[in-house]
Amino acid sequence: MNSSKIVAAAALSLLAAIGAHAETYEGVTPSVSANSRAAVRAEAVIAAHSEDPYSDLAQSRVTALPSSPADRGGVRNEAVATSHGPDRYSDSYGQGVAVVSPGFVDRAKVRADARLAARSPQDPF
């Protein structure tokens, strides 16, 4: 019984060894080059000393300052006028809300009307 176990283990290990035989890796494409070692080395030196084309900053070049016909004071005055204007992002912008123009109001008349309304016994609403 002991020898049969040894023979079975040997057979299984032989099958495992045959199944585990690996091939040599040839690569995806064969490396065939028409360049000499000196030419490849010269290209490598040039590539090593040039900038990295795959870096984050490779495509972000600093551009020249654009020339503008507007002067600094005119742009500032326009910005101040815009900031003092109506809020373009409010809900009521462009809704046709009437603007109350400042006019002359007699303070004495407004005060008399307010006193009359306060002393009146009837509800104006």
Chimera marker file (.cmm) of the C-alpha trace (Angstrom):
<marker_set name="trace">
<marker id="1" x="0.000" y="0.000" z="0.000" r="1" g="1" b="0" radius="0.5"/>
<marker id="2" x="2.858" y="2.281" z="0.747" r="1" g="1" b="0" radius="0.5"/>
<marker id="3" x="4.494" y="1.701" z="-2.642" r="1" g="1" b="0" radius="0.5"/>
<marker id="4" x="1.230" y="2.406" z="-4.496" r="1" g="1" b="0" radius="0.5"/>
<marker id="5" x="0.994" y="5.806" z="-2.817" r="1" g="1" b="0" radius="0.5"/>
<marker id="6" x="4.560" y="6.585" z="-3.825" r="1" g="1" b="0" radius="0.5"/>
<marker id="7" x="3.877" y="5.580" z="-7.436" r="1" g="1" b="0" radius="0.5"/>
<marker id="8" x="0.679" y="7.670" z="-7.520" r="1" g="1" b="0" radius="0.5"/>
<marker id="9" x="2.492" y="10.696" z="-6.077" r="1" g="1" b="0" radius="0.5"/>
<marker id="10" x="5.290" y="10.284" z="-8.624" r="1" g="1" b="0" radius="0.5"/>
<marker id="11" x="2.788" y="10.073" z="-11.493" r="1" g="1" b="0" radius="0.5"/>
<marker id="12" x="0.942" y="13.177" z="-10.316" r="1" g="1" b="0" radius="0.5"/>
<marker id="13" x="4.176" y="15.115" z="-9.883" r="1" g="1" b="0" radius="0.5"/>
<marker id="14" x="5.265" y="14.068" z="-13.396" r="1" g="1" b="0" radius="0.5"/>
<marker id="15" x="1.959" y="15.331" z="-14.828" r="1" g="1" b="0" radius="0.5"/>
<marker id="16" x="2.312" y="18.583" z="-12.893" r="1" g="1" b="0" radius="0.5"/>
<marker id="17" x="5.869" y="19.041" z="-14.163" r="1" g="1" b="0" radius="0.5"/>
<marker id="18" x="4.752" y="18.517" z="-17.759" r="1" g="1" b="0" radius="0.5"/>
<marker id="19" x="1.867" y="20.972" z="-17.336" r="1" g="1" b="0" radius="0.5"/>
<marker id="20" x="4.102" y="23.561" z="-15.721" r="1" g="1" b="0" radius="0.5"/>
<marker id="21" x="6.535" y="23.681" z="-18.630" r="1" g="1" b="0" radius="0.5"/>
<marker id="22" x="6.626" y="27.279" z="-19.820" r="1" g="1" b="0" radius="0.5"/>
<marker id="23" x="7.541" y="28.696" z="-23.162" r="1" g="1" b="0" radius="0.5"/>
<marker id="24" x="10.104" y="31.415" z="-23.606" r="1" g="1" b="0" radius="0.5"/>
<marker id="25" x="8.666" y="34.864" z="-24.186" r="1" g="1" b="0" radius="0.5"/>
<marker id="26" x="9.553" y="36.259" z="-27.568" r="1" g="1" b="0" radius="0.5"/>
<marker id="27" x="7.938" y="39.634" z="-26.999" r="1" g="1" b="0" radius="0.5"/>
<marker id="28" x="5.122" y="41.305" z="-28.865" r="1" g="1" b="0" radius="0.5"/>
<marker id="29" x="7.237" y="42.255" z="-31.838" r="1" g="1" b="0" radius="0.5"/>
<marker id="30" x="10.753" y="41.216" z="-32.612" r="1" g="1" b="0" radius="0.5"/>
<marker id="31" x="13.316" y="43.926" z="-31.982" r="1" g="1" b="0" radius="0.5"/>
<marker id="32" x="14.749" y="44.609" z="-35.402" r="1" g="1" b="0" radius="0.5"/>
<marker id="33" x="16.580" y="47.884" z="-35.888" r="1" g="1" b="0" radius="0.5"/>
<marker id="34" x="18.438" y="49.329" z="-38.818" r="1" g="1" b="0" radius="0.5"/>
<marker id="35" x="20.164" y="51.877" z="-36.573" r="1" g="1" b="0" radius="0.5"/>
<marker id="36" x="23.613" y="51.307" z="-35.191" r="1" g="1" b="0" radius="0.5"/>
<marker id="37" x="24.385" y="51.467" z="-31.483" r="1" g="1" b="0" radius="0.5"/>
<marker id="38" x="25.984" y="54.899" z="-31.904" r="1" g="1" b="0" radius="0.5"/>
<marker id="39" x="22.907" y="56.326" z="-33.642" r="1" g="1" b="0" radius="0.5"/>
<marker id="40" x="20.578" y="54.927" z="-30.971" r="1" g="1" b="0" radius="0.5"/>
<marker id="41" x="22.846" y="56.300" z="-28.236" r="1" g="1" b="0" radius="0.5"/>
<marker id="42" x="22.873" y="59.765" z="-29.867" r="1" g="1" b="0" radius="0.5"/>
<marker id="43" x="19.053" y="59.761" z="-30.064" r="1" g="1" b="0" radius="0.5"/>
<marker id="44" x="18.863" y="58.691" z="-26.416" r="1" g="1" b="0" radius="0.5"/>
<marker id="45" x="21.131" y="61.548" z="-25.320" r="1" g="1" b="0" radius="0.5"/>
<marker id="46" x="19.025" y="64.075" z="-27.248" r="1" g="1" b="0" radius="0.5"/>
<marker id="47" x="15.799" y="62.676" z="-25.763" r="1" g="1" b="0" radius="0.5"/>
<marker id="48" x="17.250" y="62.700" z="-22.242" r="1" g="1" b="0" radius="0.5"/>
<marker id="49" x="18.253" y="66.370" z="-22.479" r="1" g="1" b="0" radius="0.5"/>
<marker id="50" x="15.017" y="67.590" z="-24.064" r="1" g="1" b="0" radius="0.5"/>
<marker id="51" x="11.904" y="68.421" z="-22.053" r="1" g="1" b="0" radius="0.5"/>
<marker id="52" x="9.369" y="65.746" z="-21.174" r="1" g="1" b="0" radius="0.5"/>
<marker id="53" x="6.544" y="65.825" z="-23.756" r="1" g="1" b="0" radius="0.5"/>
<marker id="54" x="4.229" y="63.952" z="-21.367" r="1" g="1" b="0" radius="0.5"/>
<marker id="55" x="4.564" y="66.208" z="-18.329" r="1" g="1" b="0" radius="0.5"/>
<marker id="56" x="1.687" y="68.305" z="-17.000" r="1" g="1" b="0" radius="0.5"/>
<marker id="57" x="3.326" y="71.553" z="-18.031" r="1" g="1" b="0" radius="0.5"/>
<marker id="58" x="4.374" y="70.506" z="-21.539" r="1" g="1" b="0" radius="0.5"/>
<marker id="59" x="1.338" y="72.061" z="-23.222" r="1" g="1" b="0" radius="0.5"/>
<marker id="60" x="0.917" y="75.032" z="-20.873" r="1" g="1" b="0" radius="0.5"/>
<marker id="61" x="3.217" y="77.572" z="-22.419" r="1" g="1" b="0" radius="0.5"/>
<marker id="62" x="3.214" y="81.138" z="-21.172" r="1" g="1" b="0" radius="0.5"/>
<marker id="63" x="1.730" y="83.297" z="-23.881" r="1" g="1" b="0" radius="0.5"/>
<marker id="64" x="2.523" y="86.906" z="-24.569" r="1" g="1" b="0" radius="0.5"/>
<marker id="65" x="0.342" y="89.531" z="-22.933" r="1" g="1" b="0" radius="0.5"/>
<marker id="66" x="-2.459" y="90.453" z="-25.345" r="1" g="1" b="0" radius="0.5"/>
<marker id="67" x="-2.439" y="94.038" z="-26.497" r="1" g="1" b="0" radius="0.5"/>
<marker id="68" x="-5.619" y="95.937" z="-25.759" r="1" g="1" b="0" radius="0.5"/>
<marker id="69" x="-6.713" y="99.265" z="-27.248" r="1" g="1" b="0" radius="0.5"/>
<marker id="70" x="-8.483" y="100.188" z="-23.979" r="1" g="1" b="0" radius="0.5"/>
<marker id="71" x="-6.556" y="102.183" z="-21.450" r="1" g="1" b="0" radius="0.5"/>
<marker id="72" x="-6.370" y="101.260" z="-17.783" r="1" g="1" b="0" radius="0.5"/>
<marker id="73" x="-8.476" y="104.185" z="-16.541" r="1" g="1" b="0" radius="0.5"/>
<marker id="74" x="-11.279" y="103.531" z="-19.027" r="1" g="1" b="0" radius="0.5"/>
<marker id="75" x="-11.504" y="99.886" z="-18.027" r="1" g="1" b="0" radius="0.5"/>
<marker id="76" x="-11.579" y="100.862" z="-14.347" r="1" g="1" b="0" radius="0.5"/>
<marker id="77" x="-14.331" y="103.442" z="-14.908" r="1" g="1" b="0" radius="0.5"/>
<marker id="78" x="-16.392" y="100.888" z="-16.818" r="1" g="1" b="0" radius="0.5"/>
<marker id="79" x="-15.954" y="98.355" z="-14.005" r="1" g="1" b="0" radius="0.5"/>
<marker id="80" x="-17.031" y="100.894" z="-11.380" r="1" g="1" b="0" radius="0.5"/>
<marker id="81" x="-20.103" y="101.867" z="-13.422" r="1" g="1" b="0" radius="0.5"/>
<marker id="82" x="-21.065" y="98.220" z="-13.857" r="1" g="1" b="0" radius="0.5"/>
<marker id="83" x="-20.636" y="97.473" z="-10.161" r="1" g="1" b="0" radius="0.5"/>
<marker id="84" x="-22.873" y="100.403" z="-9.226" r="1" g="1" b="0" radius="0.5"/>
<marker id="85" x="-25.535" y="99.367" z="-11.743" r="1" g="1" b="0" radius="0.5"/>
<marker id="86" x="-28.370" y="96.898" z="-11.205" r="1" g="1" b="0" radius="0.5"/>
<marker id="87" x="-27.588" y="93.315" z="-10.260" r="1" g="1" b="0" radius="0.5"/>
<marker id="88" x="-27.773" y="91.281" z="-13.458" r="1" g="1" b="0" radius="0.5"/>
<marker id="89" x="-28.074" y="88.037" z="-11.551" r="1" g="1" b="0" radius="0.5"/>
<marker id="90" x="-31.039" y="88.984" z="-9.374" r="1" g="1" b="0" radius="0.5"/>
<marker id="91" x="-34.471" y="87.488" z="-9.989" r="1" g="1" b="0" radius="0.5"/>
<marker id="92" x="-36.056" y="90.785" z="-10.958" r="1" g="1" b="0" radius="0.5"/>
<marker id="93" x="-33.420" y="91.976" z="-13.452" r="1" g="1" b="0" radius="0.5"/>
<marker id="94" x="-35.006" y="92.923" z="-16.755" r="1" g="1" b="0" radius="0.5"/>
<marker id="95" x="-38.572" y="92.452" z="-15.519" r="1" g="1" b="0" radius="0.5"/>
<marker id="96" x="-39.622" y="95.991" z="-16.344" r="1" g="1" b="0" radius="0.5"/>
<marker id="97" x="-39.683" y="97.212" z="-12.757" r="1" g="1" b="0" radius="0.5"/>
<marker id="98" x="-40.412" y="100.919" z="-12.730" r="1" g="1" b="0" radius="0.5"/>
<marker id="99" x="-37.651" y="103.084" z="-11.378" r="1" g="1" b="0" radius="0.5"/>
<marker id="100" x="-38.788" y="105.771" z="-8.975" r="1" g="1" b="0" radius="0.5"/>
<marker id="101" x="-37.181" y="109.000" z="-9.987" r="1" g="1" b="0" radius="0.5"/>
<marker id="102" x="-36.259" y="111.223" z="-7.101" r="1" g="1" b="0" radius="0.5"/>
<marker id="103" x="-38.467" y="114.269" z="-7.027" r="1" g="1" b="0" radius="0.5"/>
<marker id="104" x="-39.279" y="117.091" z="-4.669" r="1" g="1" b="0" radius="0.5"/>
<marker id="105" x="-41.575" y="116.084" z="-1.805" r="1" g="1" b="0" radius="0.5"/>
<marker id="106" x="-42.826" y="118.610" z="0.711" r="1" g="1" b="0" radius="0.5"/>
<marker id="107" x="-41.954" y="117.209" z="4.114" r="1" g="1" b="0" radius="0.5"/>
<marker id="108" x="-44.638" y="119.248" z="5.859" r="1" g="1" b="0" radius="0.5"/>
<marker id="109" x="-47.366" y="117.792" z="3.624" r="1" g="1" b="0" radius="0.5"/>
<marker id="110" x="-46.137" y="114.222" z="4.175" r="1" g="1" b="0" radius="0.5"/>
<marker id="111" x="-46.050" y="114.832" z="7.915" r="1" g="1" b="0" radius="0.5"/>
<marker id="112" x="-49.567" y="116.278" z="7.942" r="1" g="1" b="0" radius="0.5"/>
<marker id="113" x="-50.894" y="113.312" z="5.924" r="1" g="1" b="0" radius="0.5"/>
<marker id="114" x="-49.239" y="110.883" z="8.333" r="1" g="1" b="0" radius="0.5"/>
<marker id="115" x="-50.769" y="112.595" z="11.370" r="1" g="1" b="0" radius="0.5"/>
<marker id="116" x="-54.192" y="112.648" z="9.742" r="1" g="1" b="0" radius="0.5"/>
<marker id="117" x="-53.948" y="108.943" z="8.928" r="1" g="1" b="0" radius="0.5"/>
<marker id="118" x="-52.809" y="108.123" z="12.465" r="1" g="1" b="0" radius="0.5"/>
<marker id="119" x="-55.677" y="110.043" z="14.100" r="1" g="1" b="0" radius="0.5"/>
<marker id="120" x="-58.340" y="108.789" z="11.737" r="1" g="1" b="0" radius="0.5"/>
<marker id="121" x="-60.706" y="106.329" z="13.497" r="1" g="1" b="0" radius="0.5"/>
<marker id="122" x="-61.509" y="104.347" z="10.369" r="1" g="1" b="0" radius="0.5"/>
<marker id="123" x="-59.260" y="101.677" z="8.910" r="1" g="1" b="0" radius="0.5"/>
<marker id="124" x="-57.925" y="102.830" z="5.524" r="1" g="1" b="0" radius="0.5"/>
<marker id="125" x="-57.612" y="99.244" z="4.318" r="1" g="1" b="0" radius="0.5"/>
<link id1="1" id2="2" r="1" g="1" b="0" radius="0.2"/>
<link id1="2" id2="3" r="1" g="1" b="0" radius="0.2"/>
<link id1="3" id2="4" r="1" g="1" b="0" radius="0.2"/>
<link id1="4" id2="5" r="1" g="1" b="0" radius="0.2"/>
<link id1="5" id2="6" r="1" g="1" b="0" radius="0.2"/>
<link id1="6" id2="7" r="1" g="1" b="0" radius="0.2"/>
<link id1="7" id2="8" r="1" g="1" b="0" radius="0.2"/>
<link id1="8" id2="9" r="1" g="1" b="0" radius="0.2"/>
<link id1="9" id2="10" r="1" g="1" b="0" radius="0.2"/>
<link id1="10" id2="11" r="1" g="1" b="0" radius="0.2"/>
<link id1="11" id2="12" r="1" g="1" b="0" radius="0.2"/>
<link id1="12" id2="13" r="1" g="1" b="0" radius="0.2"/>
<link id1="13" id2="14" r="1" g="1" b="0" radius="0.2"/>
<link id1="14" id2="15" r="1" g="1" b="0" radius="0.2"/>
<link id1="15" id2="16" r="1" g="1" b="0" radius="0.2"/>
<link id1="16" id2="17" r="1" g="1" b="0" radius="0.2"/>
<link id1="17" id2="18" r="1" g="1" b="0" radius="0.2"/>
<link id1="18" id2="19" r="1" g="1" b="0" radius="0.2"/>
<link id1="19" id2="20" r="1" g="1" b="0" radius="0.2"/>
<link id1="20" id2="21" r="1" g="1" b="0" radius="0.2"/>
<link id1="21" id2="22" r="1" g="1" b="0" radius="0.2"/>
<link id1="22" id2="23" r="1" g="1" b="0" radius="0.2"/>
<link id1="23" id2="24" r="1" g="1" b="0" radius="0.2"/>
<link id1="24" id2="25" r="1" g="1" b="0" radius="0.2"/>
<link id1="25" id2="26" r="1" g="1" b="0" radius="0.2"/>
<link id1="26" id2="27" r="1" g="1" b="0" radius="0.2"/>
<link id1="27" id2="28" r="1" g="1" b="0" radius="0.2"/>
<link id1="28" id2="29" r="1" g="1" b="0" radius="0.2"/>
<link id1="29" id2="30" r="1" g="1" b="0" radius="0.2"/>
<link id1="30" id2="31" r="1" g="1" b="0" radius="0.2"/>
<link id1="31" id2="32" r="1" g="1" b="0" radius="0.2"/>
<link id1="32" id2="33" r="1" g="1" b="0" radius="0.2"/>
<link id1="33" id2="34" r="1" g="1" b="0" radius="0.2"/>
<link id1="34" id2="35" r="1" g="1" b="0" radius="0.2"/>
<link id1="35" id2="36" r="1" g="1" b="0" radius="0.2"/>
<link id1="36" id2="37" r="1" g="1" b="0" radius="0.2"/>
<link id1="37" id2="38" r="1" g="1" b="0" radius="0.2"/>
<link id1="38" id2="39" r="1" g="1" b="0" radius="0.2"/>
<link id1="39" id2="40" r="1" g="1" b="0" radius="0.2"/>
<link id1="40" id2="41" r="1" g="1" b="0" radius="0.2"/>
<link id1="41" id2="42" r="1" g="1" b="0" radius="0.2"/>
<link id1="42" id2="43" r="1" g="1" b="0" radius="0.2"/>
<link id1="43" id2="44" r="1" g="1" b="0" radius="0.2"/>
<link id1="44" id2="45" r="1" g="1" b="0" radius="0.2"/>
<link id1="45" id2="46" r="1" g="1" b="0" radius="0.2"/>
<link id1="46" id2="47" r="1" g="1" b="0" radius="0.2"/>
<link id1="47" id2="48" r="1" g="1" b="0" radius="0.2"/>
<link id1="48" id2="49" r="1" g="1" b="0" radius="0.2"/>
<link id1="49" id2="50" r="1" g="1" b="0" radius="0.2"/>
<link id1="50" id2="51" r="1" g="1" b="0" radius="0.2"/>
<link id1="51" id2="52" r="1" g="1" b="0" radius="0.2"/>
<link id1="52" id2="53" r="1" g="1" b="0" radius="0.2"/>
<link id1="53" id2="54" r="1" g="1" b="0" radius="0.2"/>
<link id1="54" id2="55" r="1" g="1" b="0" radius="0.2"/>
<link id1="55" id2="56" r="1" g="1" b="0" radius="0.2"/>
<link id1="56" id2="57" r="1" g="1" b="0" radius="0.2"/>
<link id1="57" id2="58" r="1" g="1" b="0" radius="0.2"/>
<link id1="58" id2="59" r="1" g="1" b="0" radius="0.2"/>
<link id1="59" id2="60" r="1" g="1" b="0" radius="0.2"/>
<link id1="60" id2="61" r="1" g="1" b="0" radius="0.2"/>
<link id1="61" id2="62" r="1" g="1" b="0" radius="0.2"/>
<link id1="62" id2="63" r="1" g="1" b="0" radius="0.2"/>
<link id1="63" id2="64" r="1" g="1" b="0" radius="0.2"/>
<link id1="64" id2="65" r="1" g="1" b="0" radius="0.2"/>
<link id1="65" id2="66" r="1" g="1" b="0" radius="0.2"/>
<link id1="66" id2="67" r="1" g="1" b="0" radius="0.2"/>
<link id1="67" id2="68" r="1" g="1" b="0" radius="0.2"/>
<link id1="68" id2="69" r="1" g="1" b="0" radius="0.2"/>
<link id1="69" id2="70" r="1" g="1" b="0" radius="0.2"/>
<link id1="70" id2="71" r="1" g="1" b="0" radius="0.2"/>
<link id1="71" id2="72" r="1" g="1" b="0" radius="0.2"/>
<link id1="72" id2="73" r="1" g="1" b="0" radius="0.2"/>
<link id1="73" id2="74" r="1" g="1" b="0" radius="0.2"/>
<link id1="74" id2="75" r="1" g="1" b="0" radius="0.2"/>
<link id1="75" id2="76" r="1" g="1" b="0" radius="0.2"/>
<link id1="76" id2="77" r="1" g="1" b="0" radius="0.2"/>
<link id1="77" id2="78" r="1" g="1" b="0" radius="0.2"/>
<link id1="78" id2="79" r="1" g="1" b="0" radius="0.2"/>
<link id1="79" id2="80" r="1" g="1" b="0" radius="0.2"/>
<link id1="80" id2="81" r="1" g="1" b="0" radius="0.2"/>
<link id1="81" id2="82" r="1" g="1" b="0" radius="0.2"/>
<link id1="82" id2="83" r="1" g="1" b="0" radius="0.2"/>
<link id1="83" id2="84" r="1" g="1" b="0" radius="0.2"/>
<link id1="84" id2="85" r="1" g="1" b="0" radius="0.2"/>
<link id1="85" id2="86" r="1" g="1" b="0" radius="0.2"/>
<link id1="86" id2="87" r="1" g="1" b="0" radius="0.2"/>
<link id1="87" id2="88" r="1" g="1" b="0" radius="0.2"/>
<link id1="88" id2="89" r="1" g="1" b="0" radius="0.2"/>
<link id1="89" id2="90" r="1" g="1" b="0" radius="0.2"/>
<link id1="90" id2="91" r="1" g="1" b="0" radius="0.2"/>
<link id1="91" id2="92" r="1" g="1" b="0" radius="0.2"/>
<link id1="92" id2="93" r="1" g="1" b="0" radius="0.2"/>
<link id1="93" id2="94" r="1" g="1" b="0" radius="0.2"/>
<link id1="94" id2="95" r="1" g="1" b="0" radius="0.2"/>
<link id1="95" id2="96" r="1" g="1" b="0" radius="0.2"/>
<link id1="96" id2="97" r="1" g="1" b="0" radius="0.2"/>
<link id1="97" id2="98" r="1" g="1" b="0" radius="0.2"/>
<link id1="98" id2="99" r="1" g="1" b="0" radius="0.2"/>
<link id1="99" id2="100" r="1" g="1" b="0" radius="0.2"/>
<link id1="100" id2="101" r="1" g="1" b="0" radius="0.2"/>
<link id1="101" id2="102" r="1" g="1" b="0" radius="0.2"/>
<link id1="102" id2="103" r="1" g="1" b="0" radius="0.2"/>
<link id1="103" id2="104" r="1" g="1" b="0" radius="0.2"/>
<link id1="104" id2="105" r="1" g="1" b="0" radius="0.2"/>
<link id1="105" id2="106" r="1" g="1" b="0" radius="0.2"/>
<link id1="106" id2="107" r="1" g="1" b="0" radius="0.2"/>
<link id1="107" id2="108" r="1" g="1" b="0" radius="0.2"/>
<link id1="108" id2="109" r="1" g="1" b="0" radius="0.2"/>
<link id1="109" id2="110" r="1" g="1" b="0" radius="0.2"/>
<link id1="110" id2="111" r="1" g="1" b="0" radius="0.2"/>
<link id1="111" id2="112" r="1" g="1" b="0" radius="0.2"/>
<link id1="112" id2="113" r="1" g="1" b="0" radius="0.2"/>
<link id1="113" id2="114" r="1" g="1" b="0" radius="0.2"/>
<link id1="114" id2="115" r="1" g="1" b="0" radius="0.2"/>
<link id1="115" id2="116" r="1" g="1" b="0" radius="0.2"/>
<link id1="116" id2="117" r="1" g="1" b="0" radius="0.2"/>
<link id1="117" id2="118" r="1" g="1" b="0" radius="0.2"/>
<link id1="118" id2="119" r="1" g="1" b="0" radius="0.2"/>
<link id1="119" id2="120" r="1" g="1" b="0" radius="0.2"/>
<link id1="120" id2="121" r="1" g="1" b="0" radius="0.2"/>
<link id1="121" id2="122" r="1" g="1" b="0" radius="0.2"/>
<link id1="122" id2="123" r="1" g="1" b="0" radius="0.2"/>
<link id1="123" id2="124" r="1" g="1" b="0" radius="0.2"/>
<link id1="124" id2="125" r="1" g="1" b="0" radius="0.2"/>
</marker_set>
